[in-house]
Amino acid sequence: MEEAMTSRGLSGSTVNQAHRILHKALKDAVKWGVALRNVTETVTPPRKSTREMQVLPPADLKTLLYAAEEAGMGSLLLLAAHTGLRRGELLGLKWQDVELSQGMLSVQRALRVVSGKGYIVAEPKSSADRRRISLGPVAVTALRQHGATQAELRLGLGPLWRDEDWVFTRSDGRHLDPDVVTHRFRKLVQGLDIPRIRLHDLRHTHATLLLLAGVHPKVVQERLGHSSIAITLDTYSHVLPGLQEKAALAFESTLEDVQEATL
């Protein structure tokens, strides 16, 4: 089964999920006397595939954001890079969640995929996912300009505008289709001389650049909505060697300052 599914282009994660569902179904069937045995117990579960993250250096990130502005995706991708929000969280933002005067936004919902139902608006999965994120001046300015442009569009459409308060919308006010956003992002990246990153890699780029800049991992954890700092440190362990070196130099520098002050 695994070979047949992977030959159709399905990922290891998808095959693993199918195995778990089938295993549970057959386990129940055995318990209810419908089946004699659970044949999935004789099969080694397929491993989940993990794709290595890509992190854009600042110069490439600037190239991407400039091109995004030209392609009409500027404010969306800028906010993704400046906050580390997931795709569903970005597209689930409403203006009521944004406090531009305070330079803050709140994650209150996300667009999620539900089998057989398509995309639904869902509450955050955990208390860590429901969070407030500080915005820098660049992000605040971008959102102000985006809001002004959206107001002009809404005024032009009049009663045809679907006033649902989404920050990022289609031309009629409805929320964006996540798959369309991913497709447009992939096409945008393919036309640039930068690494072939995924939209989700903007989240990884945000976290990595913060850690390299010396931001405490606990702050990064809170911005990303990880349930524990251990997840953050494990996910971005590639940054830790550099942080360890900085810590050692900072410690020695502190001792030198103390020694000089006592002389």
N, C-alpha and C positions, 0 to 999 in steps of 0.2 A: 504493500500500500504506500509506504514511504517513497519508494522509487517512482511509482506512478504519479504521485502528487507533486514531487519535486520536478519531474520531467515536464509538468504542465506550468512550471515557473513559480509554484507556490513556495514561500519562504519556510525555513525550518521552524520558525515560531508558529506559523499557521498549521503546519503538519503536526507539531507538538500539541497544539490546542485540539486538533481533530482527534488525536490519539487519546487525550484525556477525556473528551466527551464520550468517545466510543467505549473506553474502559469503564466509565461510570455507568453507561447504559447497560453494558453486559453484566456488570456487577449486580445491578438491580434485577436484571433478568434471571440471574442465578438465584438470587434471594427469593424471588417470586415463583421459582420453579418453572420458568418459561424456557430457560437454557440450562444445559448440563454443566457447562464450564465457561469460564471467561478466558477466551483464547488470547486476549491482549496481554495476559499475565506471562505468556511465553515469549513476548516480543519486547526487546529493549526500546524504551521510549525514545523517539528522535530528539536530538538536542536542538535547543533553540538557537537560531542563528543570531549572532550579534555583529552588527556592522560597526567598524571603527569610526569614531567620530572625527569630523573634520573641523578644525578651528582656523578661522581666517585671521591672518595678521592684520593690524590696523590699516595698512595701506590698501590691502585688497578689500577690506570692509568698506572703506571710503569709496572705492571704485564701484562696488556693488550698490551702495546707497545712492550714489550719484545716478547710476543707470536706472535704478528703481524709480527715482523721481521723474526721469524722462519717460518711463514706461507706465506712469500712473499708479505705481505701487509704493511711492516714496514714504508716506506717513506710516503705512502698515509695516513695512520692513524696518524702518527706522525704530519704531516702537518695539518690534521684536528684538532687534539688536540691543536696544537700550534698557530693556526690562527682563529679557529671558523668558517671556511668556510663551507658553505652548500655543500651537496653532489654534486649538479649540478655545483657549482662553482669550486669545486676541480677537477671534471672530465672535466671541460671546460678550465682548465689552459693550456696555451701553453708556451713553453720555451721563446718566445718573451716577455711574461709578467713577467718573472723572472729576477731580477737584483741581482745576488748573490754577486757581489762585493760591492753593496750598502746595501745588506741585506733587499731587498724589493721585493714585488710582487704586481701586479695589477690585479684586478678582472675586466675583459673585456667582459666576456661571460659566459654562463652556458648551460648545457644540460638540456632541459626541456621536459616534457611529453606533447604531443599534441594529443588529441583524433583523432584516425584514421590515424595518421602519425608516431606514435611511438616517438622516441627521436629526437629532433632537436637542433641545436646550435642556441641559442637566445641571443640577446643583453640584458644587465641588465634591469630590469623592471623600475628602478628609478635611479636618480643621486646618491642617497645614496648607492645603490648596486654597482655602479661603483666606486671603491675605491682602495687606496694603503695601504698595510699592511706591517708593519715592521716585520722582521724575526730575531729571536735570533740566536746565534751561533750554537746551536744544530740543529735547523731547516735548517740553511744554509749548515752545514756539511752533513746532511742527503740528501739534494737535490743534492749536489755535487757528493756524492757517487752514488745516484740514476741515475744521468746523465751519469756518467762513465759506470755504468752497462748497461744502455740503449744503449750507443754508441757501446759497444762490441757486443750487440745483433744485432744492426743495421748493423754493419760491417759483422757479420756472415751471415746474410740473404741476403746481397747485394741488387740486384734489386727486391727481393721479399718484401722488407721493404716498407711500406706505409709511406712515409715521410710527415706527416701532422703536425709535430711540437708539438704534444700533450705531456704533461709532464708524464701523467699516461696512459699507453697503453696496448693493448693486445700484444701477441707475434709477431704480424706482423706490429705493428705501428698504428693500428686503435685505436680510443678512447675506453675506457672500457665501458661495458654495465652497467648502473647504477643498474639495478635489480640484476645482477650477483654480483656486489660489495656488495650490501645489504645482499644478501644471504650468501656470504662468511663471511661477518662480523658477521651475526647472528650465523653462525655455529662456528666461532672462539670463540665468547663470551660464547656459551653453553658449551664449553670444559674447561672453566676456573672457578675458585672459586671466581667470582666477581658478582655484581648485573647484572641482565639481561637487559642491556641497548640497546638502538637503536643507529645506526650510528649518527643520529642527536643529540643524547645526548652528543657527544663529543663537539659539539658547546656550549651546555649548561654548560658543565664542564669547558670549556675554559673561558666563561664569569664569571661563579661563582667564580672560583679560582682567577681570576684577581680582582674582587670586594673584595673578602676576603683579598687579599694582599694589599688592599688600593688604587688600581688604580682608578682614577676618572671615574665615570659612563660615562662622555662625551667621554672619550677615548674608553671605551668598546663599546659604541654606534657606534663610527666610525669604529672600527674593525669589528663589526658584520654587519654593513650596515643597521642599523635601521634608519628609516626616521626621528625619533625624539627621544630625550632622555627619553621622557615619556614612550615610548614602552619598552625601556631597563629597566627602573625602575619598570614598571608594571610586566614585565616578570620575573624579578629577585628580586621581593619583599621579597622573603624568605631570602635574604641576608641582607636586610636593618636593621633588629633589631641588628645584629652584628656590622654593620657599625655605627649605632646610638650610641652604647655603646663605640666603639672606638673613635668616635667624642667627646663624653662627657669626656672621660679620657684624650684625647689629649688637650682639652680646659683647663681642670684643671691643667694638667702638664705644659702648657704654663704659666698660672698664677703663679704657684709655682716657675717657673724659673725666672719670672720677680721679684717676691717678694725677692727671694734669691739674685738677682743681685743688688737690692736696699738697702740691709742690709749692 
